[in-house]
Amino acid sequence: MSLSRRDTFRLGGALALTGLAARQASAQNAIAAAQTVDPEATFEPGKPEVDYRPVITPNGATLPFKVVDDVKVFHLIAEEVDHVFAPGLTAQCWGYNGRVHGPTIEAVEGDIVRIYVTNRLPAATTVHWHGVIVPSGMDGVGGLNQAPIEPGETYRYEFKLVQHGTFMYHSHHDEMTQMAMGMLGMIVVHPRAPNGPLPDRDYALMMSEWSIEPGTRRPDPNEMTDFNVLTFNARAYPGTDALVAETGERVRIRLGNLSAMDHHPIHLHGYAFHVTETDGGPIPESAQHPDTTVLVPTGATRTIEFVADNPGDWAMHCHMTHHVMTQMGHDLDLLIGADGDALREAIAPALPGTMVMGTDGMGDHGKHIGMGHMAVPENSTPMVGARGPMGYITMGGMFTILKVRDAVDADTGDSWYNEQPENQARLATATELAKDGIET
């Protein structure tokens, strides 16, 4: 059977309409899947330690609320904050409620939340609830679906939480400036009816990146590529608090990324975990797989879970190597392999007392500073690390430590793991080398 030109157009149009309908149905199904409670249903406000295990925000806090007529009422205050990124490095940032990042907002799906936002900044602002399904007028994009919150004004947001998961909030007015200055935070919405066991430890970590030149006191929001302070919860190692867990506990870590330009591959030593959620919702168990590194794209969240069955002190960090350093000098000359003594002698007449660094890498930079051999500029911090139990830890920036112990107490976060001698790497003896036929 042959088709006329008119029949061909009719058939093509029908197929196009069918495809459009399928795409629309798929989009509607995706929205419905994210909405895990009936938007019309009524629920009692979820209670911490009753309906959910409260999340822990290392180096941070949870925003308090009160219940008024079955509505959870929160108050965010946008204001200037003097924030400590790491020992020796403080900057004048913009944040919420005296914090950078802002405190974590925590609730349960089905809760109605009312969030007042008071602006104590010198500039107008808004708040966008990143990843949260809300009415258009509550979405917080300045000039598009709300007027900007002018200095001195307080705005009122109110919506029902119809999904659970890990989300974020941030300014969406002049966001290049305001996010770079620190106006962001985490949102955790717990399920109304959990599908599976609750975690014993539930952590929230937000990644961000900053440009703070040594000796200055303001983040530079105009920077596009050369970020030199990389942080978990706005802290750079050794300023990051450790994550702790007892052997056998189920641990959940929620990772959010509101970095300006970079994705972050977060690697956890000592464990294989499952990625259980994105900011779009839970991942079906059949689609989960074990991994040791999770890529968190900018503007996204990922949630990982594992059982803490391997005691020790375990590094957790971004695996982009420049992201585990702090206040790097990218415009320095390459000195690897140079004759440091000859270079120092050549420089000495013009700059007496100069210490040449970098001829065999930067691993000793922080160590020499800690020993008083060299000074750093005012209001800055060494490029790498801090002293650890076995020597100097040559990582900084977006780096923290998971501390798993058979028993956790108030001092665990500041203590070091004592490994059994048979499990500790050590200097090989001449007898061992000879026995195993190893020539060095």
LUMGU-695971 format. One record per residue (C-alpha): residue in one letter; x, y, z. Coordinates in nm, 3 decimals. Example, Ala and Ser with C-alpha at 12.3 -4.5 7.8 and 13.67 -1.06 7.14 Angstrom:
rest = a x = 1.230 y = -0.450 z = 0.780
rest = s x = 1.367 y = -0.106 z = 0.714
//
This chain:
rest = m x = 0.000 y = 0.000 z = 0.000
rest = s x = 0.137 y = 0.343 z = -0.092
rest = l x = 0.078 y = 0.659 z = 0.112
rest = s x = -0.014 y = 0.990 z = -0.044
rest = r x = 0.178 y = 1.305 z = 0.048
rest = r x = -0.127 y = 1.418 z = 0.254
rest = d x = -0.144 y = 1.080 z = 0.435
rest = t x = 0.228 y = 1.100 z = 0.513
rest = f x = 0.186 y = 1.442 z = 0.675
rest = r x = -0.117 y = 1.318 z = 0.870
rest = l x = 0.072 y = 1.012 z = 0.994
rest = g x = 0.376 y = 1.224 z = 1.089
rest = g x = 0.155 y = 1.465 z = 1.280
rest = a x = -0.015 y = 1.182 z = 1.466
rest = l x = 0.319 y = 1.030 z = 1.561
rest = a x = 0.447 y = 1.370 z = 1.677
rest = l x = 0.139 y = 1.420 z = 1.895
rest = t x = 0.183 y = 1.069 z = 2.036
rest = g x = 0.547 y = 1.145 z = 2.119
rest = l x = 0.451 y = 1.477 z = 2.278
rest = a x = 0.186 y = 1.307 z = 2.489
rest = a x = 0.438 y = 1.044 z = 2.599
rest = r x = 0.690 y = 1.311 z = 2.698
rest = q x = 0.427 y = 1.505 z = 2.888
rest = a x = 0.318 y = 1.188 z = 3.068
rest = s x = 0.681 y = 1.110 z = 3.149
rest = a x = 0.733 y = 1.459 z = 3.292
rest = q x = 0.415 y = 1.434 z = 3.498
rest = n x = 0.522 y = 1.092 z = 3.625
rest = a x = 0.860 y = 1.236 z = 3.727
rest = i x = 0.691 y = 1.515 z = 3.923
rest = a x = 0.453 y = 1.265 z = 4.083
rest = a x = 0.744 y = 1.038 z = 4.177
rest = a x = 0.918 y = 1.327 z = 4.354
rest = q x = 0.598 y = 1.407 z = 4.544
rest = t x = 0.587 y = 1.121 z = 4.793
rest = v x = 0.294 y = 1.243 z = 5.004
rest = d x = -0.053 y = 1.357 z = 4.899
rest = p x = -0.036 y = 1.738 z = 4.869
rest = e x = -0.397 y = 1.754 z = 4.995
rest = a x = -0.343 y = 1.532 z = 5.301
rest = t x = -0.307 y = 1.678 z = 5.652
rest = f x = -0.029 y = 1.567 z = 5.885
rest = e x = 0.087 y = 1.652 z = 6.234
rest = p x = 0.424 y = 1.830 z = 6.236
rest = g x = 0.707 y = 1.574 z = 6.248
rest = k x = 0.892 y = 1.551 z = 6.579
rest = p x = 1.270 y = 1.506 z = 6.618
rest = e x = 1.379 y = 1.182 z = 6.789
rest = v x = 1.023 y = 1.055 z = 6.737
rest = d x = 0.963 y = 1.069 z = 6.362
rest = y x = 1.324 y = 1.104 z = 6.251
rest = r x = 1.684 y = 1.095 z = 6.363
rest = p x = 1.807 y = 1.459 z = 6.361
rest = v x = 2.080 y = 1.534 z = 6.112
rest = i x = 2.429 y = 1.639 z = 6.226
rest = t x = 2.593 y = 1.932 z = 6.046
rest = p x = 2.966 y = 1.926 z = 6.135
rest = n x = 3.096 y = 2.277 z = 6.213
rest = g x = 2.737 y = 2.394 z = 6.173
rest = a x = 2.396 y = 2.400 z = 6.336
rest = t x = 2.027 y = 2.324 z = 6.277
rest = l x = 1.783 y = 2.613 z = 6.246
rest = p x = 1.538 y = 2.610 z = 6.541
rest = f x = 1.163 y = 2.623 z = 6.482
rest = k x = 0.842 y = 2.657 z = 6.676
rest = v x = 0.501 y = 2.513 z = 6.593
rest = v x = 0.214 y = 2.760 z = 6.550
rest = d x = -0.127 y = 2.613 z = 6.458
rest = d x = 0.041 y = 2.297 z = 6.321
rest = v x = 0.282 y = 2.500 z = 6.107
rest = k x = 0.660 y = 2.485 z = 6.161
rest = v x = 0.784 y = 2.844 z = 6.183
rest = f x = 1.149 y = 2.925 z = 6.104
rest = h x = 1.336 y = 3.257 z = 6.092
rest = l x = 1.636 y = 3.316 z = 5.864
rest = i x = 1.834 y = 3.637 z = 5.909
rest = a x = 2.060 y = 3.740 z = 5.620
rest = e x = 2.354 y = 3.933 z = 5.761
rest = e x = 2.727 y = 3.997 z = 5.748
rest = v x = 2.933 y = 3.737 z = 5.936
rest = d x = 3.297 y = 3.721 z = 6.045
rest = h x = 3.369 y = 3.359 z = 5.959
rest = v x = 3.669 y = 3.140 z = 6.048
rest = f x = 3.760 y = 2.904 z = 5.762
rest = a x = 4.063 y = 2.749 z = 5.933
rest = p x = 4.304 y = 2.846 z = 6.210
rest = g x = 4.455 y = 3.178 z = 6.103
rest = l x = 4.207 y = 3.252 z = 5.824
rest = t x = 3.900 y = 3.468 z = 5.894
rest = a x = 3.693 y = 3.656 z = 5.636
rest = q x = 3.400 y = 3.896 z = 5.634
rest = c x = 3.127 y = 3.697 z = 5.460
rest = w x = 2.752 y = 3.712 z = 5.414
rest = g x = 2.547 y = 3.435 z = 5.571
rest = y x = 2.244 y = 3.354 z = 5.782
rest = n x = 2.185 y = 3.370 z = 6.157
rest = g x = 2.546 y = 3.449 z = 6.232
rest = r x = 2.673 y = 3.148 z = 6.036
rest = v x = 2.844 y = 3.058 z = 5.713
rest = h x = 2.701 y = 2.843 z = 5.576
rest = g x = 2.353 y = 2.911 z = 5.708
rest = p x = 2.201 y = 2.662 z = 5.956
rest = t x = 2.046 y = 2.342 z = 5.823
rest = i x = 1.668 y = 2.353 z = 5.784
rest = e x = 1.518 y = 2.019 z = 5.892
rest = a x = 1.160 y = 1.896 z = 5.863
rest = v x = 0.944 y = 1.597 z = 5.763
rest = e x = 0.753 y = 1.548 z = 5.438
rest = g x = 0.396 y = 1.658 z = 5.484
rest = d x = 0.501 y = 1.939 z = 5.719
rest = i x = 0.382 y = 2.289 z = 5.640
rest = v x = 0.672 y = 2.529 z = 5.689
rest = r x = 0.660 y = 2.905 z = 5.725
rest = i x = 0.998 y = 3.069 z = 5.684
rest = y x = 1.050 y = 3.436 z = 5.762
rest = v x = 1.355 y = 3.595 z = 5.599
rest = t x = 1.488 y = 3.920 z = 5.747
rest = n x = 1.741 y = 4.113 z = 5.541
rest = r x = 2.014 y = 4.287 z = 5.743
rest = l x = 2.249 y = 4.314 z = 5.447
rest = p x = 2.334 y = 4.637 z = 5.262
rest = a x = 2.185 y = 4.488 z = 4.943
rest = a x = 1.854 y = 4.334 z = 4.837
rest = t x = 1.829 y = 3.954 z = 4.848
rest = t x = 1.592 y = 3.654 z = 4.816
rest = v x = 1.599 y = 3.287 z = 4.916
rest = h x = 1.552 y = 3.002 z = 4.668
rest = w x = 1.463 y = 2.654 z = 4.798
rest = h x = 1.687 y = 2.454 z = 4.566
rest = g x = 1.530 y = 2.123 z = 4.459
rest = v x = 1.217 y = 2.169 z = 4.672
rest = i x = 0.885 y = 2.151 z = 4.487
rest = v x = 0.700 y = 2.471 z = 4.582
rest = p x = 0.439 y = 2.701 z = 4.427
rest = s x = 0.592 y = 2.936 z = 4.170
rest = g x = 0.545 y = 3.241 z = 4.390
rest = m x = 0.754 y = 3.081 z = 4.667
rest = d x = 1.051 y = 2.988 z = 4.444
rest = g x = 1.256 y = 3.292 z = 4.540
rest = v x = 1.396 y = 3.419 z = 4.210
rest = g x = 1.426 y = 3.796 z = 4.247
rest = g x = 1.233 y = 3.988 z = 3.982
rest = l x = 1.079 y = 3.673 z = 3.831
rest = n x = 0.839 y = 3.539 z = 4.092
rest = q x = 0.896 y = 3.773 z = 4.383
rest = a x = 1.015 y = 4.125 z = 4.452
rest = p x = 1.362 y = 4.140 z = 4.608
rest = i x = 1.378 y = 4.165 z = 4.986
rest = e x = 1.517 y = 4.512 z = 5.044
rest = p x = 1.748 y = 4.592 z = 5.337
rest = g x = 1.547 y = 4.606 z = 5.658
rest = e x = 1.251 y = 4.409 z = 5.518
rest = t x = 1.120 y = 4.069 z = 5.630
rest = y x = 0.947 y = 3.840 z = 5.380
rest = r x = 0.727 y = 3.539 z = 5.452
rest = y x = 0.750 y = 3.209 z = 5.262
rest = e x = 0.506 y = 2.925 z = 5.327
rest = f x = 0.463 y = 2.587 z = 5.157
rest = k x = 0.398 y = 2.220 z = 5.223
rest = l x = 0.686 y = 1.975 z = 5.188
rest = v x = 0.556 y = 1.708 z = 4.951
rest = q x = 0.883 y = 1.515 z = 4.903
rest = h x = 1.170 y = 1.390 z = 5.115
rest = g x = 1.540 y = 1.407 z = 5.050
rest = t x = 1.841 y = 1.637 z = 5.068
rest = f x = 1.808 y = 1.987 z = 4.924
rest = m x = 1.970 y = 2.328 z = 4.958
rest = y x = 1.883 y = 2.694 z = 4.991
rest = h x = 2.065 y = 3.001 z = 4.864
rest = s x = 2.022 y = 3.357 z = 4.752
rest = h x = 1.878 y = 3.392 z = 4.401
rest = h x = 1.929 y = 3.766 z = 4.367
rest = d x = 2.269 y = 3.876 z = 4.239
rest = e x = 2.358 y = 3.516 z = 4.320
rest = m x = 2.707 y = 3.539 z = 4.168
rest = t x = 2.797 y = 3.784 z = 4.443
rest = q x = 2.580 y = 3.661 z = 4.727
rest = m x = 2.650 y = 3.289 z = 4.694
rest = a x = 3.024 y = 3.360 z = 4.659
rest = m x = 2.998 y = 3.556 z = 4.983
rest = g x = 2.843 y = 3.258 z = 5.166
rest = m x = 2.464 y = 3.280 z = 5.138
rest = l x = 2.374 y = 2.912 z = 5.120
rest = g x = 2.269 y = 2.622 z = 5.340
rest = m x = 2.125 y = 2.271 z = 5.350
rest = i x = 1.766 y = 2.149 z = 5.371
rest = v x = 1.692 y = 1.797 z = 5.497
rest = v x = 1.338 y = 1.661 z = 5.462
rest = h x = 1.287 y = 1.325 z = 5.632
rest = p x = 1.036 y = 1.068 z = 5.499
rest = r x = 0.697 y = 1.055 z = 5.670
rest = a x = 0.709 y = 0.675 z = 5.662
rest = p x = 1.073 y = 0.559 z = 5.639
rest = n x = 1.136 y = 0.269 z = 5.403
rest = g x = 1.401 y = 0.078 z = 5.595
rest = p x = 1.605 y = 0.129 z = 5.912
rest = l x = 1.693 y = 0.477 z = 6.029
rest = p x = 2.064 y = 0.565 z = 6.021
rest = d x = 2.249 y = 0.578 z = 6.349
rest = r x = 2.450 y = 0.877 z = 6.225
rest = d x = 2.308 y = 1.119 z = 5.967
rest = y x = 2.558 y = 1.381 z = 5.849
rest = a x = 2.514 y = 1.680 z = 5.617
rest = l x = 2.814 y = 1.827 z = 5.432
rest = m x = 2.800 y = 2.111 z = 5.182
rest = m x = 3.088 y = 2.178 z = 4.946
rest = s x = 3.179 y = 2.525 z = 4.830
rest = e x = 3.478 y = 2.714 z = 4.693
rest = w x = 3.609 y = 3.062 z = 4.761
rest = s x = 3.868 y = 3.307 z = 4.638
rest = i x = 4.044 y = 3.474 z = 4.932
rest = e x = 4.385 y = 3.620 z = 4.859
rest = p x = 4.637 y = 3.590 z = 5.146
rest = g x = 4.623 y = 3.899 z = 5.364
rest = t x = 4.274 y = 4.005 z = 5.254
rest = r x = 3.949 y = 3.978 z = 5.449
rest = r x = 3.678 y = 3.942 z = 5.181
rest = p x = 3.593 y = 3.657 z = 4.945
rest = d x = 3.621 y = 3.774 z = 4.583
rest = p x = 3.291 y = 3.706 z = 4.403
rest = n x = 3.439 y = 3.806 z = 4.065
rest = e x = 3.669 y = 3.503 z = 4.052
rest = m x = 3.576 y = 3.253 z = 3.780
rest = t x = 3.845 y = 2.982 z = 3.788
rest = d x = 4.117 y = 3.032 z = 4.051
rest = f x = 3.943 y = 2.931 z = 4.374
rest = n x = 4.194 y = 2.881 z = 4.652
rest = v x = 3.984 y = 2.792 z = 4.959
rest = l x = 3.786 y = 2.468 z = 4.919
rest = t x = 3.556 y = 2.372 z = 5.204
rest = f x = 3.321 y = 2.126 z = 5.371
rest = n x = 3.054 y = 2.326 z = 5.557
rest = a x = 3.258 y = 2.641 z = 5.496
rest = r x = 3.562 y = 2.502 z = 5.677
rest = a x = 3.899 y = 2.403 z = 5.531
rest = y x = 4.114 y = 2.133 z = 5.694
rest = p x = 4.247 y = 2.145 z = 5.963
rest = g x = 3.939 y = 2.347 z = 6.056
rest = t x = 3.694 y = 2.069 z = 5.966
rest = d x = 3.526 y = 1.867 z = 6.239
rest = a x = 3.566 y = 1.490 z = 6.211
rest = l x = 3.273 y = 1.257 z = 6.145
rest = v x = 3.250 y = 0.986 z = 6.410
rest = a x = 3.073 y = 0.650 z = 6.424
rest = e x = 3.074 y = 0.335 z = 6.635
rest = t x = 3.152 y = -0.001 z = 6.482
rest = g x = 2.837 y = -0.157 z = 6.340
rest = e x = 2.643 y = 0.169 z = 6.306
rest = r x = 2.462 y = 0.262 z = 5.986
rest = v x = 2.600 y = 0.593 z = 5.858
rest = r x = 2.435 y = 0.829 z = 5.612
rest = i x = 2.626 y = 1.124 z = 5.462
rest = r x = 2.436 y = 1.387 z = 5.264
rest = l x = 2.661 y = 1.577 z = 5.023
rest = g x = 2.551 y = 1.906 z = 4.868
rest = n x = 2.750 y = 2.110 z = 4.616
rest = l x = 2.690 y = 2.481 z = 4.564
rest = s x = 3.039 y = 2.552 z = 4.435
rest = a x = 3.056 y = 2.829 z = 4.177
rest = m x = 3.223 y = 2.633 z = 3.897
rest = d x = 3.339 y = 2.287 z = 4.000
rest = h x = 3.203 y = 1.937 z = 4.041
rest = h x = 3.360 y = 1.739 z = 4.325
rest = p x = 3.446 y = 1.365 z = 4.322
rest = i x = 3.426 y = 1.282 z = 4.693
rest = h x = 3.632 y = 0.978 z = 4.790
rest = l x = 3.601 y = 0.791 z = 5.120
rest = h x = 3.889 y = 0.569 z = 5.231
rest = g x = 3.828 y = 0.233 z = 5.398
rest = y x = 3.472 y = 0.181 z = 5.274
rest = a x = 3.250 y = 0.097 z = 4.981
rest = f x = 2.915 y = 0.273 z = 5.005
rest = h x = 2.590 y = 0.292 z = 4.811
rest = v x = 2.455 y = 0.613 z = 4.660
rest = t x = 2.096 y = 0.601 z = 4.783
rest = e x = 1.950 y = 0.939 z = 4.681
rest = t x = 1.993 y = 1.236 z = 4.453
rest = d x = 1.820 y = 1.569 z = 4.500
rest = g x = 1.555 y = 1.430 z = 4.264
rest = g x = 1.461 y = 1.155 z = 4.508
rest = p x = 1.552 y = 0.804 z = 4.631
rest = i x = 1.734 y = 0.565 z = 4.398
rest = p x = 1.559 y = 0.226 z = 4.380
rest = e x = 1.760 y = -0.040 z = 4.561
rest = s x = 1.783 y = -0.241 z = 4.239
rest = a x = 1.967 y = 0.052 z = 4.075
rest = q x = 2.216 y = 0.112 z = 4.356
rest = h x = 2.571 y = -0.017 z = 4.332
rest = p x = 2.879 y = -0.010 z = 4.555
rest = d x = 3.131 y = 0.267 z = 4.502
rest = t x = 3.414 y = 0.444 z = 4.683
rest = t x = 3.391 y = 0.780 z = 4.504
rest = v x = 3.079 y = 0.980 z = 4.424
rest = l x = 3.075 y = 1.270 z = 4.180
rest = v x = 2.862 y = 1.554 z = 4.314
rest = p x = 2.785 y = 1.798 z = 4.031
rest = t x = 2.758 y = 2.166 z = 4.109
rest = g x = 2.400 y = 2.247 z = 4.206
rest = a x = 2.325 y = 1.887 z = 4.310
rest = t x = 2.314 y = 1.661 z = 4.614
rest = r x = 2.407 y = 1.297 z = 4.660
rest = t x = 2.342 y = 1.077 z = 4.963
rest = i x = 2.564 y = 0.781 z = 5.051
rest = e x = 2.514 y = 0.507 z = 5.311
rest = f x = 2.730 y = 0.232 z = 5.461
rest = v x = 2.777 y = 0.027 z = 5.776
rest = a x = 3.077 y = 0.136 z = 5.984
rest = d x = 3.245 y = -0.202 z = 6.012
rest = n x = 3.611 y = -0.104 z = 5.957
rest = p x = 3.755 y = 0.086 z = 6.259
rest = g x = 4.021 y = 0.349 z = 6.204
rest = d x = 4.081 y = 0.707 z = 6.095
rest = w x = 3.967 y = 0.735 z = 5.733
rest = a x = 4.032 y = 1.026 z = 5.499
rest = m x = 3.736 y = 1.174 z = 5.314
rest = h x = 3.814 y = 1.435 z = 5.052
rest = c x = 3.763 y = 1.573 z = 4.705
rest = h x = 3.985 y = 1.385 z = 4.462
rest = m x = 4.066 y = 1.689 z = 4.251
rest = t x = 4.416 y = 1.730 z = 4.390
rest = h x = 4.416 y = 2.112 z = 4.398
rest = h x = 4.098 y = 2.097 z = 4.605
rest = v x = 4.286 y = 1.952 z = 4.903
rest = m x = 4.512 y = 2.254 z = 4.929
rest = t x = 4.438 y = 2.602 z = 5.062
rest = q x = 4.537 y = 2.947 z = 4.930
rest = m x = 4.758 y = 2.805 z = 4.658
rest = g x = 4.983 y = 3.026 z = 4.445
rest = h x = 4.902 y = 2.925 z = 4.088
rest = d x = 5.134 y = 3.188 z = 3.942
rest = l x = 5.448 y = 3.047 z = 4.108
rest = d x = 5.736 y = 2.927 z = 3.894
rest = l x = 5.792 y = 2.551 z = 3.869
rest = l x = 6.079 y = 2.460 z = 4.102
rest = i x = 6.058 y = 2.079 z = 4.101
rest = g x = 6.413 y = 1.952 z = 4.045
rest = a x = 6.580 y = 2.292 z = 4.084
rest = d x = 6.897 y = 2.334 z = 4.294
rest = g x = 6.749 y = 2.496 z = 4.603
rest = d x = 7.087 y = 2.583 z = 4.760
rest = a x = 7.211 y = 2.756 z = 4.447
rest = l x = 6.884 y = 2.943 z = 4.406
rest = r x = 6.890 y = 3.059 z = 4.767
rest = e x = 7.248 y = 3.185 z = 4.730
rest = a x = 7.154 y = 3.376 z = 4.416
rest = i x = 6.856 y = 3.541 z = 4.586
rest = a x = 7.023 y = 3.609 z = 4.923
rest = p x = 7.193 y = 3.943 z = 4.828
rest = a x = 6.855 y = 4.095 z = 4.737
rest = l x = 6.636 y = 3.906 z = 4.985
rest = p x = 6.841 y = 3.797 z = 5.289
rest = g x = 6.695 y = 3.504 z = 5.481
rest = t x = 6.485 y = 3.377 z = 5.190
rest = m x = 6.376 y = 3.015 z = 5.227
rest = v x = 6.338 y = 2.836 z = 4.893
rest = m x = 6.038 y = 2.601 z = 4.887
rest = g x = 5.903 y = 2.372 z = 4.619
rest = t x = 6.215 y = 2.207 z = 4.478
rest = d x = 6.072 y = 1.867 z = 4.577
rest = g x = 5.703 y = 1.959 z = 4.610
rest = m x = 5.498 y = 2.147 z = 4.869
rest = g x = 5.453 y = 1.868 z = 5.123
rest = d x = 5.680 y = 2.037 z = 5.377
rest = h x = 5.523 y = 2.382 z = 5.345
rest = g x = 5.290 y = 2.357 z = 5.643
rest = k x = 5.545 y = 2.167 z = 5.849
rest = h x = 5.804 y = 2.443 z = 5.813
rest = i x = 5.546 y = 2.706 z = 5.904
rest = g x = 5.440 y = 2.506 z = 6.211
rest = m x = 5.805 y = 2.481 z = 6.321
rest = g x = 5.851 y = 2.856 z = 6.290
rest = h x = 6.093 y = 2.838 z = 5.999
rest = m x = 5.886 y = 3.071 z = 5.783
rest = a x = 5.599 y = 3.314 z = 5.823
rest = v x = 5.272 y = 3.336 z = 5.632
rest = p x = 5.098 y = 3.657 z = 5.530
rest = e x = 4.854 y = 3.809 z = 5.775
rest = n x = 4.514 y = 3.635 z = 5.780
rest = s x = 4.614 y = 3.330 z = 5.581
rest = t x = 4.682 y = 2.963 z = 5.639
rest = p x = 4.940 y = 2.709 z = 5.512
rest = m x = 4.868 y = 2.554 z = 5.173
rest = v x = 4.845 y = 2.205 z = 5.320
rest = g x = 4.739 y = 2.025 z = 5.629
rest = a x = 4.825 y = 1.982 z = 5.990
rest = r x = 5.026 y = 1.756 z = 6.215
rest = g x = 4.884 y = 1.403 z = 6.252
rest = p x = 4.977 y = 1.105 z = 6.470
rest = m x = 5.233 y = 0.968 z = 6.222
rest = g x = 5.373 y = 1.294 z = 6.083
rest = y x = 5.245 y = 1.591 z = 5.888
rest = i x = 4.920 y = 1.540 z = 5.691
rest = t x = 4.990 y = 1.700 z = 5.353
rest = m x = 4.625 y = 1.764 z = 5.263
rest = g x = 4.407 y = 2.064 z = 5.342
rest = g x = 4.103 y = 2.233 z = 5.194
rest = m x = 3.815 y = 1.997 z = 5.114
rest = f x = 3.934 y = 1.723 z = 5.349
rest = t x = 3.794 y = 1.570 z = 5.665
rest = i x = 3.828 y = 1.246 z = 5.863
rest = l x = 3.580 y = 0.969 z = 5.940
rest = k x = 3.669 y = 0.826 z = 6.282
rest = v x = 3.522 y = 0.479 z = 6.344
rest = r x = 3.568 y = 0.332 z = 6.690
rest = d x = 3.430 y = 0.038 z = 6.889
rest = a x = 3.310 y = 0.298 z = 7.140
rest = v x = 3.257 y = 0.669 z = 7.076
rest = d x = 3.284 y = 0.934 z = 7.346
rest = a x = 3.306 y = 1.313 z = 7.362
rest = d x = 3.678 y = 1.305 z = 7.282
rest = t x = 3.662 y = 1.075 z = 6.979
rest = g x = 3.656 y = 1.360 z = 6.726
rest = d x = 3.990 y = 1.491 z = 6.857
rest = s x = 4.162 y = 1.159 z = 6.921
rest = w x = 4.371 y = 0.942 z = 6.689
rest = y x = 4.321 y = 0.572 z = 6.620
rest = n x = 4.572 y = 0.331 z = 6.774
rest = e x = 4.634 y = 0.062 z = 6.514
rest = q x = 4.747 y = -0.286 z = 6.612
rest = p x = 5.122 y = -0.325 z = 6.535
rest = e x = 5.064 y = -0.611 z = 6.291
rest = n x = 4.831 y = -0.388 z = 6.090
rest = q x = 5.062 y = -0.085 z = 6.080
rest = a x = 5.283 y = -0.003 z = 5.781
rest = r x = 5.641 y = 0.048 z = 5.902
rest = l x = 6.004 y = 0.068 z = 5.798
rest = a x = 6.127 y = -0.262 z = 5.654
rest = t x = 6.426 y = -0.424 z = 5.821
rest = a x = 6.737 y = -0.546 z = 5.640
rest = t x = 6.658 y = -0.903 z = 5.750
rest = e x = 6.308 y = -0.886 z = 5.599
rest = l x = 6.440 y = -0.745 z = 5.272
rest = a x = 6.706 y = -1.017 z = 5.245
rest = k x = 6.459 y = -1.295 z = 5.329
rest = d x = 6.216 y = -1.186 z = 5.058
rest = g x = 6.486 y = -1.116 z = 4.800
rest = i x = 6.419 y = -0.741 z = 4.772
rest = e x = 6.707 y = -0.522 z = 4.651
rest = t x = 6.691 y = -0.148 z = 4.725
//
